[in-house]
Amino acid sequence: MRVHVVGNVCIDTTFRLDRFPEGGETRNAISHEDGLGGKGANQGVAAARTRAPVTLWAAVGRDANGAWIAEALSAEIGCASLTEFDLPSDRSTIAVDATGENIILSGVACALAFDPLSHTPLLGRIEPGDVIVMQGNLSAAVTEACLTAARAKGARTVLNASPLAEGAKPRLDMVDSVIVNEGEARALSGCSSPAEAAARLIDLGARSAIVTLGSRGCLLLDGVGCEPVLIEAPKVSAVDTSGAGDVLCGVFSGCLAKGMTLQAALMVAVAASALAVTRAGTLASCPSVDEISGLIRKSETEHA
């Protein structure tokens, strides 16, 4: 089974600071660097490092940054389908403070112009049992259409509803697994408790709901009438939390494509995400193929 990650790709410019600036304040960074990023690319790379076959469907500009992105992706994902537009390639500015917390600003003109169903052969490439992964960077209408088309083809759908636009209420009845953090869970459900929020997301149509809890791990609710399962994260010292959620979503999806159960896939994904926060960078923090293989073997041994 193949993972199709449908989303955005961009250049990340990361600034490291001792603290975030206050309103109107200019603050010099300790360091800064450019790298490959975007939630689609991050999740695609994480999925590929599970050794599942992966295709990334995304858009770039016809500019030097787009050419750089394409070259960087070729070293990470064997199959990347990039649609080109006469627009500036997307990019994000990431500020990371001394505690590892981050603030992200993104320009997503290419992502918002991208319609995979009309611009690419995505629909013809989806096979029954494939895993389709989407995030919140494409337009709401495009995201809904892609999830609906993927479900009709017999694929398993994963929606990481992030970033979540103000007041957005994505349709969940075509989603097999919705992944949200606590803030997104509250916004979508109106419930403050993660368990209650997960139950509400199931009521809204999702077949399973995953609420990430940062250093505490995540909560999994697999259907109506089931009890929520808390999957605890290993205790680590966080250096940089940016990209950790993408590692979790990508590894989870790759493990699903390899035939693992929801809970087993999520346990590996939580462990991979915990490893990622101990390192600097977004994509740079993603565990290697060997590291993720080790986490999968450990999970299989512990739950044999």
C-alpha positions as CSV (number, residue, x, y, z in Angstrom):
1,M,0.0,0.0,0.0
2,R,1.2,3.5,-0.9
3,V,1.0,6.7,1.1
4,H,-0.2,9.7,-0.9
5,V,0.7,12.9,1.0
6,V,-1.3,15.8,-0.6
7,G,-0.2,19.2,0.8
8,N,2.3,21.9,0.7
9,V,6.1,22.2,0.4
10,C,8.1,25.3,1.1
11,I,11.4,26.8,2.2
12,D,11.7,27.1,6.0
13,T,13.8,30.0,7.4
14,T,14.4,29.2,11.1
15,F,15.5,31.9,13.6
16,R,16.8,30.8,17.0
17,L,16.3,33.3,19.8
18,D,16.8,33.4,23.6
19,R,13.2,34.7,23.8
20,F,10.4,35.8,21.5
21,P,10.3,39.6,20.8
22,E,7.5,41.7,22.3
23,G,5.2,43.8,20.1
24,G,7.3,46.4,18.2
25,E,10.6,45.0,19.4
26,T,13.4,44.0,17.0
27,R,15.5,41.2,18.4
28,N,18.7,39.7,16.9
29,A,18.7,35.9,16.4
30,I,21.3,33.6,17.8
31,S,21.4,31.8,14.4
32,H,19.3,31.4,11.3
33,E,19.2,28.9,8.4
34,D,17.1,27.8,5.4
35,G,15.8,24.3,4.9
36,L,13.1,22.2,3.1
37,G,9.8,22.4,4.9
38,G,6.0,22.6,4.7
39,K,3.7,20.3,6.4
40,G,3.1,18.2,3.3
41,A,6.9,17.7,2.7
42,N,7.6,17.1,6.4
43,Q,4.9,14.4,6.6
44,G,5.9,12.9,3.3
45,V,9.5,12.5,4.4
46,A,8.5,11.1,7.8
47,A,6.2,8.6,6.1
48,A,9.0,7.6,3.6
49,R,11.4,7.0,6.5
50,T,9.1,4.1,7.7
51,R,10.1,2.5,4.4
52,A,6.5,2.7,3.1
53,P,6.2,3.7,-0.6
54,V,5.3,7.5,-0.7
55,T,4.2,10.0,-3.3
56,L,4.1,13.7,-2.4
57,W,1.6,15.8,-4.4
58,A,2.4,19.6,-4.0
59,A,2.9,22.8,-5.8
60,V,5.8,25.2,-6.2
61,G,6.5,28.4,-8.1
62,R,8.5,28.7,-11.4
63,D,11.3,30.4,-9.6
64,A,14.7,29.6,-8.1
65,N,13.2,28.6,-4.8
66,G,10.9,26.1,-6.6
67,A,13.9,24.5,-8.4
68,W,15.8,24.3,-5.0
69,I,12.8,22.6,-3.4
70,A,12.5,20.1,-6.2
71,E,16.2,19.2,-5.9
72,A,16.0,18.9,-2.1
73,L,12.9,16.7,-2.3
74,S,14.5,14.3,-4.8
75,A,17.0,13.3,-2.1
76,E,14.2,12.5,0.4
77,I,11.1,11.1,-1.4
78,G,11.4,8.7,-4.4
79,C,8.2,10.1,-6.0
80,A,7.3,13.8,-5.8
81,S,4.8,15.3,-8.2
82,L,5.2,19.0,-8.2
83,T,2.8,21.3,-10.0
84,E,4.4,24.6,-11.1
85,F,2.6,28.0,-10.9
86,D,3.6,31.6,-11.9
87,L,3.6,32.4,-8.2
88,P,6.4,32.8,-5.6
89,S,7.2,29.4,-4.0
90,D,5.8,29.1,-0.5
91,R,7.9,29.8,2.5
92,S,7.7,29.8,6.3
93,T,9.5,31.9,8.9
94,I,10.0,29.9,12.2
95,A,11.1,31.5,15.4
96,V,12.3,29.1,18.1
97,D,13.0,30.3,21.7
98,A,15.3,28.8,24.3
99,T,12.6,26.5,25.7
100,G,12.0,24.9,22.3
101,E,8.6,26.6,21.7
102,N,8.0,28.0,18.2
103,I,6.1,30.6,16.3
104,I,5.5,30.1,12.6
105,L,4.4,32.5,9.8
106,S,3.7,31.1,6.3
107,G,3.2,32.4,2.8
108,V,1.1,29.7,1.0
109,A,0.1,31.2,-2.4
110,C,1.0,28.0,-4.3
111,A,-0.8,25.8,-1.8
112,L,-4.0,27.8,-2.0
113,A,-3.9,27.7,-5.9
114,F,-3.3,23.9,-5.9
115,D,-6.1,21.6,-6.9
116,P,-4.6,18.0,-7.1
117,L,-7.8,16.5,-8.7
118,S,-7.5,18.9,-11.8
119,H,-3.8,19.7,-11.8
120,T,-2.4,16.1,-11.3
121,P,-3.2,12.4,-12.1
122,L,-3.7,11.8,-8.3
123,L,-7.2,10.2,-8.7
124,G,-5.9,7.7,-11.2
125,R,-3.0,6.7,-9.0
126,I,-5.0,5.9,-5.8
127,E,-5.5,2.2,-5.2
128,P,-7.8,0.5,-2.7
129,G,-6.1,0.3,0.7
130,D,-3.7,3.2,0.0
131,V,-3.4,5.9,2.7
132,I,-4.2,9.5,1.8
133,V,-2.8,12.2,4.1
134,M,-3.9,15.9,4.0
135,Q,-3.4,18.9,6.2
136,G,-5.0,22.4,6.4
137,N,-2.8,24.3,3.9
138,L,-4.9,23.6,0.8
139,S,-8.3,25.3,0.4
140,A,-11.1,23.8,2.3
141,A,-13.0,22.9,-0.8
142,V,-10.0,21.2,-2.4
143,T,-9.3,19.2,0.8
144,E,-12.9,18.0,1.0
145,A,-13.0,17.0,-2.6
146,C,-9.7,15.1,-2.3
147,L,-10.9,13.2,0.8
148,T,-14.2,12.4,-0.8
149,A,-12.6,11.1,-4.0
150,A,-10.0,9.1,-2.0
151,R,-12.7,7.4,0.1
152,A,-14.7,6.5,-3.1
153,K,-11.5,4.8,-4.4
154,G,-11.3,2.6,-1.2
155,A,-8.4,4.5,0.3
156,R,-7.9,5.2,4.0
157,T,-8.0,8.9,4.7
158,V,-6.0,10.8,7.3
159,L,-6.6,14.5,8.0
160,N,-4.2,16.6,10.1
161,A,-6.4,19.6,10.6
162,S,-3.5,22.0,10.9
163,P,-3.2,24.9,10.4
164,L,-6.8,25.5,11.3
165,A,-8.2,28.7,9.8
166,E,-10.3,30.9,12.1
167,G,-13.8,29.5,12.3
168,A,-13.0,26.6,10.0
169,K,-15.1,23.4,10.4
170,P,-13.7,20.8,8.1
171,R,-16.0,18.0,7.0
172,L,-15.1,14.8,8.9
173,D,-17.5,12.2,7.5
174,M,-14.9,11.3,4.8
175,V,-12.0,11.1,7.4
176,D,-10.8,7.8,8.8
177,S,-8.4,9.4,11.2
178,V,-8.4,13.0,12.2
179,I,-5.3,14.3,14.0
180,V,-5.4,17.6,16.0
181,N,-3.6,19.2,18.9
182,E,-5.5,20.3,22.0
183,G,-6.2,23.8,20.8
184,E,-7.5,22.5,17.4
185,A,-9.6,19.9,19.2
186,R,-11.3,22.6,21.3
187,A,-11.9,24.8,18.3
188,L,-13.5,22.0,16.3
189,S,-15.5,20.3,19.1
190,G,-16.3,23.1,21.6
191,C,-15.1,20.7,24.3
192,S,-12.2,21.5,26.7
193,S,-11.5,17.9,27.7
194,P,-9.4,16.0,25.1
195,A,-11.5,12.9,25.7
196,E,-14.7,14.8,25.2
197,A,-13.3,16.6,22.2
198,A,-12.3,13.3,20.6
199,A,-15.8,11.9,21.2
200,R,-17.3,14.9,19.6
201,L,-15.0,14.5,16.5
202,I,-16.3,11.0,16.2
203,D,-19.9,12.3,16.4
204,L,-19.0,14.7,13.6
205,G,-18.1,11.8,11.3
206,A,-14.5,10.8,11.9
207,R,-14.0,7.1,12.3
208,S,-11.1,7.7,14.7
209,A,-9.8,10.7,16.5
210,I,-6.2,11.5,17.7
211,V,-5.6,14.4,20.0
212,T,-1.9,15.2,20.5
213,L,-0.9,16.3,24.0
214,G,2.6,17.5,23.6
215,S,5.0,16.0,26.2
216,R,2.2,13.8,27.5
217,G,1.8,11.9,24.3
218,C,-1.6,11.6,22.6
219,L,-5.2,10.3,23.1
220,L,-6.7,7.8,20.6
221,L,-10.4,7.2,20.3
222,D,-11.2,4.5,17.8
223,G,-14.9,4.8,17.1
224,V,-18.2,5.2,18.8
225,G,-18.6,3.4,22.1
226,C,-14.9,2.8,22.5
227,E,-12.8,3.9,25.5
228,P,-10.1,6.5,24.8
229,V,-6.5,5.2,25.0
230,L,-3.7,7.4,26.3
231,I,-0.4,6.7,24.5
232,E,2.3,8.2,26.7
233,A,5.4,9.9,25.2
234,P,8.9,9.0,26.4
235,K,10.3,11.6,28.8
236,V,12.8,13.7,26.9
237,S,14.4,17.2,27.1
238,A,12.9,19.3,24.4
239,V,15.2,21.4,22.2
240,D,12.8,22.4,19.4
241,T,9.1,21.3,19.1
242,S,8.7,22.6,15.5
243,G,7.9,19.7,13.1
244,A,7.1,17.2,15.9
245,G,3.5,17.0,14.9
246,D,4.4,16.4,11.3
247,V,6.7,13.5,12.3
248,L,3.9,12.0,14.3
249,C,1.4,12.3,11.4
250,G,3.8,11.0,8.8
251,V,5.2,8.1,10.7
252,F,1.6,7.1,11.8
253,S,0.5,7.1,8.2
254,G,3.5,5.2,7.0
255,C,3.0,2.5,9.6
256,L,-0.7,2.2,8.6
257,A,0.4,1.6,5.0
258,K,2.7,-1.1,6.3
259,G,-0.3,-2.9,7.8
260,M,0.0,-1.9,11.5
261,T,-3.0,-1.3,13.6
262,L,-4.1,2.2,14.6
263,Q,-2.7,1.9,18.2
264,A,0.5,0.2,17.1
265,A,1.2,2.8,14.4
266,L,0.5,5.6,16.9
267,M,2.8,4.2,19.5
268,V,5.7,4.2,17.0
269,A,4.7,7.7,15.8
270,V,4.6,9.1,19.4
271,A,8.1,7.6,20.1
272,A,9.4,9.1,16.8
273,S,7.9,12.5,17.6
274,A,9.5,12.5,21.1
275,L,12.9,11.8,19.5
276,A,12.4,14.7,17.1
277,V,11.9,17.3,19.8
278,T,15.4,16.5,21.2
279,R,16.9,18.0,18.0
280,A,16.9,21.4,16.3
281,G,15.1,22.0,13.1
282,T,11.8,20.9,11.5
283,L,12.6,18.4,8.8
284,A,16.2,18.1,10.1
285,S,14.8,16.8,13.4
286,C,12.9,13.8,11.8
287,P,14.3,10.5,12.8
288,S,16.3,8.5,10.2
289,V,15.1,5.4,8.4
290,D,17.3,3.3,10.7
291,E,15.9,5.0,13.8
292,I,12.3,4.5,12.8
293,S,13.0,0.9,11.8
294,G,14.3,0.4,15.3
295,L,11.2,1.9,16.9
296,I,9.0,-0.4,14.8
297,R,11.1,-3.5,15.8
298,K,10.9,-2.5,19.4
299,S,7.1,-2.1,19.2
300,E,6.7,-5.4,17.5
301,T,8.9,-7.1,20.2
302,E,7.1,-5.5,23.1
303,H,3.6,-6.4,21.8
304,A,4.3,-9.8,20.2
